[in-house]
Amino acid sequence: MRWLLATFCLCFVSVSQAEFTQTIVPKGSEQAFLGHKVIDTQDISERTIDKILVLKSAHQLQLISRGEPLKTYHVSLGKYPKGTKLREGDRRTPEGFYWVDWRKVSDAYNLSMHISYPNISDSARARREGVDPGGMIMIHGTPVDENYPEWYFSTLDWTDGCIAMKNTDMREVWNLVKDGTMIEIRP
């Protein structure tokens, strides 16, 4: 019975992983057809990423170049993903306009890119309400944990308010996105 459950889980994971990352073929670029897939022959690293767009309701992070989405990734959010971050410890992902302002290699979460939360309006709201707005909101990878495989983290919202991605996706975003890039987080 256990082998049947294990086989089912492995099949589910392999099918569900296929939906997490999507490359969008930019207008005007050459395309090559390989079987039923369309492959963009222009290397995404040749394009400048102007903006990161996070769509919380769709659990997506998009890399935008000249107003066009180039690549879309599946993300996990704060444990309570609905609504904007209001205060320290509410385990929500903020909403609004921010910047990627610094990055670091993280022992716990692979690579991490810091988001400039709180912005001016987040700080003003927190002051009015007499609460600490919190901070240290990051885009980061998933933990390397012997008890839980990486795919486990991709199936739920588990962070304290950060935006988490598969480690392979995080390495790609790390290499494509420069510090100072705008990030917009929408509901």
N, C-alpha and C positions, 0 to 999 in steps of 0.2 A: 504494500500500500504506500509506503514512504517513497519508493522509487517512482511510483505513478505521480505523486504530488511533486516530487523533484523535477520530473520530466515536464509536467505542466508549467511549473514556475519558470524553468529555463526557456520553454517555448514562448511564454508570455513576455518575458524580459527581452528576448531577441526581437520579437515583433514590436514591442513598445519602444525599444531603443531607436528603431528606424525613424520614428516620428519626431525625435527631439531636435534635430538640426536640419535646417533647410537652406540651401544656397539658392539665391534668386539671381537669374540671369539678367544683368544690366542691359538696358536698351542700347542698341548699337554695337554690342560686342558680338564677336563671332561665336557660333555655336556648333558643336559637333554632336552628332547623335550616336549613342552607344546603346544598342538594344532599344529599350523603351525609355531610357533616361536622356535628358538633355544636359550636356556637360558644357559649362562656360569655359572657353579657352583662354579668357583673360584672367590672369592670376589676381585673386582678390587683394593680395599684398601690394599690387601696383596702384591700388586706389587709396585715396586719403579718407579716413573715417572722420567725418565732421561732427557726428552726433551719435550717442547711444540712446535708443528709445526702449523703455521697459513698459510693457503692457501687462499690468498685474492680473487683470481678469483672464487673460489668455496665457499667463505664465510664459511670456516671451520676452527675450532681449533681442533687439534688432540693431545691427550696425548700419548706419546711414551714411551715404556719400552723395553729396550734391542733391540732397532731397530724396534720393532713392534708397530703399532698403537693399543691402547687398547680401546679408546673411541673417538668419533668424535662429535663435537657440532657445531651448526649453530651460526654464529657471525654476528654482524653488524660492519661496519668500519667507517672511516672518510667520511664526506659528498662527498669527491672527491676520490674514492677508487683507481683509476688507477694511477700508478706511485708512486714513493717513496716520502717520506716527504722531502722537500727541505728547508723549512724555517718556522719559527714561524707563525702561523695563516693561513697556506695554507690548513688546514682541510684534510690533507692526512695522512694515516697510514704508518709509516716507513717500510722499507724492509731491511733485513739483520739479523745479529746474535746479540743477546742481552741476558740479564739475568733478571730473576725476582729478584729484589734486596731488596724490602721491600713491606709491605702491610699495609692497614689501613681500618677501617670501615668508610664508606662515608655516610654522611647524604643525599647527592643527588643521589648517584649511588649504594647504598647497600654496597657490599664489593668491594675493589679495590686492585689490585696487580700491583706495579710499574714495568715498563720495563726500563732497563738501557739506553734508548735513551737519548742523542746521543752517538753513539760509536765513536771510534777514526776517522774512515773514514767519518762519518757524520759531525763531528766537523771540520775536515780538509777541507772538501768541503765547508762548511759554511764560514770558514775563507777566503778561496780563493775567494768566491763570495761576501764577505763583508756583510753577512746576519746573523741573529740570527737563529740557528738551531731549537730553541724551546725546549720543554721538557714536563715533566709531562704526558708521554704516559702511559696509564694504561690498564689493562684488568679489566673490571668492569661489574657490573650488570646494570639493567635498572632502570630508575627513578620510584618511586612510585608516580603516578600522578592521581588525581581524574578525570581529563579531558581526559586522554589517557590511555587505558588499556595496560598492559605489551606486549600483542601480537602485538600491533601497532608498537612498536619500533623494533620488530624482522623482520618486513617486509621491512625495508629501511635502508640505510646507513645514519646515523644522527650524529655521534660523531665529535669532533674536531680533530680526528686522533687516538683516542683510539680504543680498541677492546671491544665491548659490547656483553653480553650474557644475556639470561634469568636468573633471580635471583636464581632459583632452580639449574640451571647448574653452575652458579658462586659459589654457596655454595659448590657444589661437587668438583669443581676444587680447590677452596680455601683449602679444607680439604685434597686433594690428592697431591697438588704441594707444594714443600718446597721452601723457599727462596734459591737463588743460582742456581735454575734450568735454563738451557739454553732455550731460545726461538728463533726459527728461523721463520722469516716472509718472505714468498715468494710471488711474484706477483700473 
